[in-house]
Amino acid sequence: MDIGYDKRHIAACDERKTPMPVTALYASLLAIIFIFLAVRVIKVRSSEKVSLGDGGKPDLIRRMRVHGNFTEYVPMALVLLALAESVHTEPVLLHVLGILLVIARCLHAWGMSQSPENFRFRVAGMAMTFTVIGITALVCFFGSLWQGWLI
């Protein structure tokens, strides 16, 4: 069963100075989104004079949860993407998963930031995030078998 492991990619990874350039690309894009979401929280904290907690402010609570949800799911997805890259998964598949993750997190953040919430965007973002996590987990599992690490 071929799930996208390319011998040319393996050789290229061995020659590169950056062993995981695909993951590095998507981690950097997601870091920009992370900072943007954090700044949104900081702005409301500052304007509402709330240094700790949420102060019972609905807008602050919503922004904190958008940022918090991002921090809960993105690290696992990026670790799995990096591990998938480390087992020499086809770069095209890695890019598809990376793009899907960036879109998913933007959709989720936008949907959850709306008042009232736009559940369609929020649910679509979470479904896409779970899809990326699930596919990368499977790719890592089968990639580790393909590499001969478990057998």
Secondary structure, 3 states (H helix, E strand, C coil): CCCCECHHHHHHHHHCCCCCHHHHHHHHHHHHHHHHHHHHHHHHHHHHCCCCCCCCCHHHHHHHHHHHHHHHHHHHHHHHHHHHHHCCECHHHHHHHHHHHHHHHHHHHHHHHCCCCCHHHHHHHHHHHHHHHHHHHHHHHHHHHHHCCCC
